[in-house]
Amino acid sequence: MRDRSKPPGVGAVIGWTALAAIAPGAAHLRAGWRRTGLTLLSVYTALLLGLLWVALTSDLGELAGQLVASSWLTVVTVVSIALGVAWFALIVHSFVVMNPGKLHGKAQIITGSVAGVMAVGVLLPFSLVGQYAAVSQSALDDVFSAPATPRPQVSGVREQDPWAGHSRVNILLLGGDADTNRVGVRTDSINVASIDVKTGNTVLLSLPRNLENVRFLPGSPMAKRFPDGFRLPANPDGSREDLLFAVWEYADMHPEIFGGRKGQGTQTLMDTIGYTLNLKIDWYALVNIWGFARLIDAIGGVKLTVPQDVVFGKYDEGLVKAGTRKLGGADAMWFARSRTNSDDYTRMGRQRCVLGALLAQSDPATVLVRFNQVALATKELFKTDIPRSMLEHLVPLALKVKSAKVTSVQFVPPLINTGYPDWNKIRTVTAKAIRTSALTRQPLAATQSTAQPTAPGSATAKPGTGTTASKPGARPTSSPGASGATDVTAPKDISEGCA
């Protein structure tokens, strides 16, 4: 039964209406609507207890993974809109049951205005969640549009395992320079992220764009075309186009090698990188270089230390000044890729520093605040063959990587000679780095000194040098060092040397 006693004053009307926003039913109880008030409070309490139970019993990483599934994003969008409308109606009705009509004219205007602001205010967070869910679904559906392809199962492993019994996931990360005024895609930045699916420990394996005499997967059309390695006549100025960065473009431009099939550049590069490192590449992700710059702008820039002035531009007209500060997308990318007064190996080091800074500084709060910008940058400038259905497993894995150990190996001199690469050495160093990454309970410094077994016929470690010896007859790739010298084959922390 409704209480028809004298209504409370202006402060009470506003206060009880505001309280109803965080404790639905409070205003109804105050106004004498006991049954309605108790029902609202009971439902609200049950919802809070349910959410608390989910939070306490669920793995937050897996929960985050489930929330990127298309069906769940649809549910989140619909539910958030429904809850927003319900909360809006709740505030309005809570205000009405407080009987503000018995207040004098000026008080009615004040309380009505405040109640209106509160009603809109409680609607906005739900609207924002619904918008984020809708934008996420659109962006993810556009980017991750590749058909799902089942991974080969390891014998004795149940099919429910998303990793099919494999202990690592290997993703080829590429930075491409495709543009409206250029033909084809040249992979300017080539990295493989090898991720332990249990711990998230990651090894970033960086291959130089100018790697020569690239070997192709035995039996493949490119291997039949270039049985002795990727070699083409030099340009009139002496420059070469038969380097690793040109494999994708060359395969795309010569469909006759593949029996007339077009668009074979992606798979050819994946097979080639996998063969070079002796890894099975699961998927690739290609980010346009300037798309990466937009992504950096979307999170508000990255803080970097520029050790010395970096000149860039066709006529050296640009400059990224030395110092530690937050760089916008354009300056960060010029810092990463400028060739002026530097070589490819220096550039690879700068690219590693940018990746490390982005990994460290793209925290969830920053991404959430700038969500629409990040989603737009990703949607427009990201290409991958990762199936949409794998996201619910990759998201929790990405959260593990965020707090796991990330090391890197750069295959540059003195580790290898890019003109005459020792392929066995590359594979041995790769295997060693992955074994080191898998030793999650030991500090990295301790694992680097651990002796690693080598396969017959592969490169072996020289006693006392800390370097890896090439096969007999191969060109030397590094100078012998004194005992106790730094092990150039050992993986490094991704931020090492980045000041």
N, C-alpha and C positions, 0 to 999 in steps of 0.2 A: 504494500500500500504506500502510495506516495505521500511524503510529509509535506503538509501545506503550511507549516509554520513560517514565521518571518524569514525571508531570505537573508543570507549573509551579505556583508558589504562588498565593496569593489575589490579590496585586497583578497578576500576569501574566494570570490568568484574566479579571479585570475589564478590564485594559488592552487585551488582544487582542480581547475581545468589543466594547469600545467602539470600537476601531480598525476593526472590521468594519462598523460603522455608516456610516463615511465611505469605507471602502475594502473593499468586499465581497470575501471570499476571503482576507483577511489572516489571520484566525484559522485558517482551514482549512489554509493553507500552514504556519503555525506548528505545527499538530497533525499534519502529515504527510499531509494530504489534498491532495496536489499537483494532481492532475487537476481536482478540484472547485474548488480555490482558483484555479488559472489560468483555468478557464472563467469563474468569477464575475468575476474581475478583467478579463478580456478583454471580456466583455459590458458591464460597467460603463464601461470606458474607451471602448468604441465609442459608448455612449449619450452620454457627456460630450462626445466629439468631435462627435457629431451635433448636440447642442444648441449647441455653440460655433459650428459652421458655420452653423446657422440664425441665431444671434444676429449673426454677422458679415456675413452675406449678405442678411439680410432688413431691410426697413424696419420699425422697431419700431411705428410708427403703424399701418401696414397689418396687421402681425401682431396688434396689439391689436384692430383691427377684425375680423379673422377669428375671434378668440377669443370674440366676442360672438354669432357665428352659432349658431343653435340646435343644428345638428349637431355643431359643435365643442364646445359646452358639454356636450353629452351624452358625447362622447368624453372630455373632460377629467374629467367625473364618474366614468365607468367606469374610466379608466386610473388616476386618483389612488387610487381604492379598491383596485384590483388591486395597485398599487405599495405601498400601505400594508400590505396583508396580506403581500405578498412580503417587505418589509423587516422586518416583525414576525417572520415565520418565519425570516428570515436571522439575526436577532439570537439567536433561541432556538437555532437549529442551531449557530451559531458558539459559543455558550456550551456546548452539549452536547459538541461535538468537542474542546473544551479539557479534557474528562475531569474535571469538577469532583467526580464521585462518589468520587474517591480522596482528596479533602480530608477533614479531620476535621469532625465534626458542625457546630460553630459556624461554621467557614469556609464550609461548604456553604450554610448559611442566609444568611450575608452576601452571598456571590457570587450566590446564586439571587435574593435580593431586589434587588440592584443590576441584575442582568441583566433582571429583570422590569420594573423602572422604565425601563430603556433601551429595551426592546421596546415598551412603551406610548408612550414618548417619541418614538420614530421613527414610530410610527403616527399620532400626533396631527397633524403638519403635513399629511400626505396627506389625512387626514379633513377637516381644515379647508379645504383646496383643493377637495375634492369637495363639501363643504357650500356653499362660496361659489359654485361653478359651478351647483349645483342651485338655490340661492336666486336667483342671477342669471337663470337660464333662466325660472324661474317669474315673477319680477318683470317681465322684459322681454316675455315672452309676454302677460302681462296688460295691460301699459301700451301696448305697440306692437302692437295687435291690428287696426289698420286694414288693409284689403286693399291690395295693391300696385297703384298706378296709374302707368303709364309716363309719363315726362315727354316733352313734345314735342321731337323731335330737331331740332337745328340742321342745316341742309342741309350735306351732305358730311361729317358726323361719324359715326364708327362706333358701332354700338349698344352696344359693350362699355363705352363711357364712361358711368359711373353718373350724371354730371351732364348727359348728353345734349348736350354741347358748350357748355353755359352756363358763364360765367366766375364767377358768383356764385350763392349759395343764399340765399334770403330766408325767414326763419322768423319768424312772428308770435308774440311772447311775451306772454302775457296773465296777469294776476293777477285771479282772480275772487273774488267774495265770497259764493259759494253757501254756504248753511248750512241746518240742519234747520228753522230758524224763519223762513226767507226763501223766497220764490217766485222761481224763475228764476235766471239768472246775469247779474250786472252786472260788466262788465270794468273793474275799478278801476285797473288798470295796463295800459297799451297801448304796447308797444315792438316794433319790427321789427329783428331782427339780420340785417344784410346782410353775408354772409361771402364773401370771395374764396377760391375753392376751391383755388387754388395756394399762396397765402401764408398764409391764415388771418386776414389783416387784416380787421377787423370794424368796421362802423359801426352803432351802436345809435341808431335813430331813435325818439324818444319823442313820442307824440301825447297831448295833454291829454284827460282824460276829459270835460271840459266844452266840447269843440269844438261849435260851433253850426252850424246850416244845412248839415249834412253832405250831401254830394252822393253819389249812388249810381251804380254802374256803368251807363252808358247801355244801354238795352234790357232791363235787369233788372226784375223785378216791383216792387221797391222804388222804382226810378227812375220807373216808370209811376205809382206811387201818390203819390210826392213829387217831381214834376218840377222844383220850385223849391227842393229841399232838404228835409231832415228837419225838419218843423215841426208841432207839436201845440199845442193850447190850453194855456196855463199853468195850474198848480195854483192853488187859491184863495189860497194864501199867496205866490204870485208865483214859486215855484220851477218849474223846467222838467224834463221827463222826455224831451225830444227831443234829448238830447245824445249824443255819440259812445258813451259808456259804456252806453247803453241800446239800441243797435242790435241786439245779439245777442238780448236778452230780447224786444224788440218783434217781431222776425221770428219767434221761437219762439211767441209768444203770438197771432200772427195768420196761421195757415196758409191762411186764405182768400185772402190776397194771392198765394200760391204755388199756387193751384189745389187747395187742400186738402192739399198735402204738408206734413208736420210736420217739426220739427227742422231748419229752414233757417237758424237763427241763426248757426251756425258759418260756413257758406259765405258767407252774406250779409256778415258782418263781414270775412272775408278779402277778398272782392271789393271791399268799400268801402274798406278800408285800402289795398289795392293800387291802386285808382283814385286815392285821395287822394295817394299818394306817387309814382304812375306807376311802380310796380314790380309784377312778377308774384310774388305770395306763394305759395311752394311748399307750406309746411305751417304748422300752428299748434301751439303747446304751451300748455296752460292749467294753471296751478298755483293751487289754492285758496289764498287768502291765508294761512289757518292751516296749510295743508299746507306752505307755504313756511317757516313758523315751525318746524314739526316737522323739516324738512330742516336748518335751521340748528342746531337742538338735536342732530340726529343727528351733525353734524360737530363738536360741542362748542362751538358758539357762534361769533360773529365779533367781531373787535376793531374798534371804531368810535369815532370822535370825535364826541360829541354837543356841538355848539357852545353850546347853551343848553337849559335845562330844557324838556322836551316834555311837555305835559299831555295826557291822553287819557281816554276813557271817557265814557259817556252823561252823567254828572254831574261830569265833570272830576275823577274820584276817583283817577285813575292818574297816575304821574309817572315819566318817564325822566330821570334827573338828568344835568346837563352833566358832561362829562369824557371822557377816553379810557380805555376799558376793554373787556373782552370782554362782549358782551351775549348773553343767551339768546334763543331764538326769539321769545318773546312780546314782550320789550322791543324787539328789533330790528324787529319788524313794526309795533309801535306807533310807534316812531321814524319808520318809513317812511310810515305812513299816517294819523297823527293830523291832524285838521283844526283842532283847537283853536288859536286865535290864529295861524293861518297859512292860506295859500291853496293852491290846487291846484298852483301852479307850485313853491312851496317844497316841497310833498310830492313832486313829481316829482324834484326835486333830491335829496331824502333817499333816495328809492327808488333812484336811480342810484348813490348812495354805498353802499347796502346790496348792490346787485348787484356793484359793483366789489370790495367787500370779500370777498364770497362767491367771486367768480372768483379773486381773489388768494390766498385762504386755504384753499380746498378742494383741498389738494395730495393726490397719490395716496396718500401714506403715511397721512394722516389718514382718507381715505375707506376705505382698506384696514382700518385698525384698527377703524373703526366701520361696517364693511361691512353687517352685518345691519340695523342701525338705519337706515342710508341707504336700503337696498333696501326696507325696510318702508315708510318715509315716501314713497318714490317710487311704490311699488306702489299705495298707498292714495289718494294725493292728486294724481296727475298724469294729465292727459288730453291725448292728441295724435292727429293723423292721420298721423304719420310711419310709413311701413310698416316692419315688422320687418326686411325684407330690406335696407333702406337703412342699418341700423345699422353694418354692417361698413365702410361708407364714411364715415358721419358721425362715428364714434369717432376715426379718424385726423385728421379735419378739426377735431374738438374739441380734440385735442392740439395742433394747429397754433395754434388760437385762444389757447390757454393762454399761449403764448410770443410771440404776434404783437401788433401794435398795435391796441388797441381804443379807438375814439373815439366820441363821442356828439354828437347834435344834439337839442336839446329845442325843440319848436315851441311856445314860450311867449312872452309879451310880454317885451322889445320886438320880438322877431323876427316874431311874427304877432299879430294881434288875434283872439282866440278867438271873439269875437262876430261878427266880419265877416272870416272868413279869406280871405286872398289865395291861392287854390288854385294859381295859376301860380307864385307865389313858393315855396310849399311844395315843389312839384315841382322847381323850379330849384335850391333849396338842397339837396334830396335828391340830385339828380344831381351837384352840385358836391362834396358830401361823399363820394360813392362814387368819383368820379374822383380825389379827393385820397387816399382810402384805397388806391386801386390803384397810386399812385406809391410803391412799396415801397422804392426806393433813395434817396429824398430825405427829410430830416428833415421832420417835420410843420410846423414853423415856416416852412420854405422853401416848402412846397406851398401854404400858406394865402394867400400873396401872389401866387400865380400867377393870371394873368387867365384866366377861364373863358369859353368861347364860350357864347352863349345862342341858343336857337331863336327864330325870328321870332315876335313876339307874346307872348313870355314876359317875365318880369321881368328887368330888367337892373341892373347895379351902377351906383350913382351915383358919379361921379368924386369922389374925395376924402372920401367918407363912410364907406366900408367897410360900408355897409348896402345892401340890395337895394330898389330902388324898386318900388312897386306899379304896376299898370296905371293908365292915366289914368282918373280918376273913382272909383277904389277908395279906401276909407278908409285913412288912413295907419296903419301898424302899428309904426313906430318913429320916433324923432326924429332928424333929421339931426345927425351928429356932426362934430366938427372933423377936419381932415385927420390921419390917423394914428391915429384912434380904433380901439378894439377891433372887429374884424369879428365881428358877432353871427351872421353866417351860417356862420362857420368851425366845423368840428367840433372838439370839445374832448376831451382825454383823459378817460376814464371816471371817473378819480379826482380830476379837477381840482375844486378847491373843497371837497373832502371832508376837509381837514385831515389 
